[in-house]
């Protein structure tokens, strides 16, 4: 579930010896790079428009595209920092075979030969593709066509299996197709927004700000947040429901029963446009007491929620990974949809179930058949659809059945059924559940191909052939966001070295496999036209996905393509109402009726330890191959953490800021303890971003269970039985250095970029006899550096600073307990030009003096505003509200994702004054 990174610090000047001649996707020196382009952000499924520029010195800058209907110019902290992630220092610039540099012909010939011989000896199901929501739709289309249409196997799956597969399955069961009914505008038009398993404030910040702006304009709008954790999103809730893990089905079954008891059915809609209600009601039967037992919520909170939902016509239920990433995720989706079908609240402005996707092109991948159990254009593997797609593609090799879904796919790699795999734009050695098992499977696989951008990704280290793919800023094609809006992603940077577009790489292999005619594309516009034509082929309104209006789009019009929502059929008569589906009650089932799906509550599972929940943080993205390159995004949260409730921490003997080990039957990880009552007792939350490159011991998905939802095949990344124990170390350390520290020999290490180099949290099992020598090696310091240091008499604490050419080369602090120093202030000193004697002593003290106040940990990444600066403004009375802080310090006035934290600081000050 990884990102596709690109070029740190917005600097595009080439390393010595690197030819940055402009090339098009086929290697021809024809592509020109304009001064500014309108493109699309490569992060979450909101699909924000971006305007990117490159100045005469090669520096890139980005800003929000004010004309794009998804974001109207607003960007989140990650999007705002895109220009800082565009370095070439870690790029894969040339094909590699077994670690040595090769040219394209040698690499492509080898890939084709290995796939051909494997298929000839073992059949087409012995090979597989594992692709990514970071691919553009045109890349995805070629991958799916090659594997399912011409190799003849269904073995292509995507990391979107880890994100949205349960939503897809729920849509298909209820609607007959993977159709998201509503639009972003519904969040602004609704009177009740129910956010379920969605930390919208951190994971989809721009969409969250649209919701908050609507609530500010209409204060009577209500927001309900359903989540086991009190996240930043919950700070905006009128009602927060701290539901027990996996309690969602019980909650919405109880709601359906309540709506039935209160006579809230839209009887006309249900009678004319649905089926299966009686079975769904029988499976969901529950009163408030039963609902409370299944959800862990109070009867009073449940009653309030039920009354709000029953009394409010315009309700939008927004859900994301907290729902999908579950072994009962599909039932959760259908339990929510059942409530909307029962009340007829679907397809009209301000109402409906709404799935928000995690990746920029998760939806595009679903459109082209990127999931193993689907054909292209939202078609299934039924006989009629198979015949239709085979005729359209002109193939007699079309796969006869679905392929292996992600977890099963890597199990097949491990046991030898799959003998050759091509992984594109994703990092499953970090992001898959039971990640160590995936790593071991790939290490045993006879032939592994990886197309990627960075060389340091864990998965890339296992490639027999590593292919240099184009990155964001160089790629050319389309993506589809969560509201079915297709937007262009356009290049504004040259392709560096031998990097090429994914679609081109795959077509070259396809042609070498003997399928030249079917893969004779000259550019992404060719692929888009074919994709559009297939969506309309023998459709006549019988399938939801139809963009036939673009099947003859010219190259010029493709270049200028404006964002649009599907469907967009030929003739311009989509079966929608204001961009919405199902207002007329016509669904895509065999009888055009929606299906109520029975969703019985599963028996509660017993846990021997704590329940592990994984997810994202505000300023990092997937496995950090892009966001990890910018110091600004590391300044908010710079290391992995394990969020524990105080009662659990006390019982387990865990001290705040100490280290803990999280262990399951599948693996283990180490993280910093964050003790907070925002977490539920009995649970632990750990973010999923850290990799071997940044924190070797913190790959939390190594501990996650590979159990999957039986309908969707999506793994339950939110719930694993784990033991949490204190991680004993002899010393804790913090360091800053100009070069990247050596992490491999430390039992715990978490490195992050700093303005002038790197910062490091670490811990050791043994106290070195020679601290100076140890630190010099750890930080890679010059041998002739000037060193100042301090060690206490007992030898338990050590402070060290090394200077070279008058500048700080490295600083290190160690103690038997977590080190209390001003981390951001120390890391920022790497960027200072020189140090006098007073400055050197301040460094050893680990904090600034009165002449240079320490701003503290970053709260607002957009404007680099720290917690101490905000607290000072509040305490002085200069600004005591979120809005006033924005006026005074600018904090919270860009993407807004830090506003919940600022509000918490303001509220804490008010409580302190009145206490």
Buried (B, 14 or more C-beta within 10 A) or exposed (E): BBBBBBBBBBBBEBEEEEEBEBBBBBEEEEBEBEEEBBBBBBBBBBBBBBBBBBEEEBBBBBBBBEEBBBBBBBBBBBBBBBBBBBBBEBBBBBBBBEEEEBEBEEBBBBBBEBBBEBBEEBEBBBBBBBBBBBBBBBBBBBBBBBBBBBBBBBBBBBBBBBBBBBBBBBBBBBBBBBBBBBBBBBBBBBBBBBBBBBBBBBBBBBBBBBBBEBBEEEEEBBBBBBBBBBBBBBBBBBBBBBBBBBBBBBBBBBBBBBBBEEEBBBEEBBEEBBBBBEEBBEBBBBEBEBBBBBBBBEEEBBBBBBEBBBEBEBBBBBBBBBBBBBBBBBBBBBBBBBBBBBBBBBBBBBBBBBBBBBBBBBBBBBBBBBBBBBBBBBBBBEEEBBEBBBEBBEBEBBBEEBBBBBBBBBBBBBEEBBBBBBBBBBBBBBBBBBBBBBBBBBEEBBBBBBBBBBBBBBBBBBBBBBBBBBBBBBBBBBBBBBBBBBBBBBBBBBBBBBBBBBBBBBBBBBBBBEBEEBBEBEBBBBBBBBBBBBBBBEBEEEBBBBBBBBBEBEEEEBEEBEBBBBBBBBEEEBBBEEBBBBBEBBBBBEEEBBBBBBBBBEEEEEBEBBBBBBBBBBBBBBBBBBBBBBBBBBBBBBBBBBBBBBEBBEEBEBBEBBBBBBBBEBBBBBBBBBBBEBBBEBBBBBBBBBBBBBBBBBBBBBBBBBBBBEBBBBBBBBBBBBBBBBBEBBBBBBBBBBEBBBBEEBBBBBBBBBBBBBBBBBBBEEBBEEBBEBBBBBBBBBEEBBBBBEBEEEEBBBBBBBBBEEBBBBBBBBBEEBBEBBBBBBBBBBBBEEBEEEBBBBBBEBBBEEEBBBBBBBBBBBBBBBBBBBBBBBEEEEBBEBBBBBEBBBBBBBBBBBBBBBBBBBEEBEEEEEE
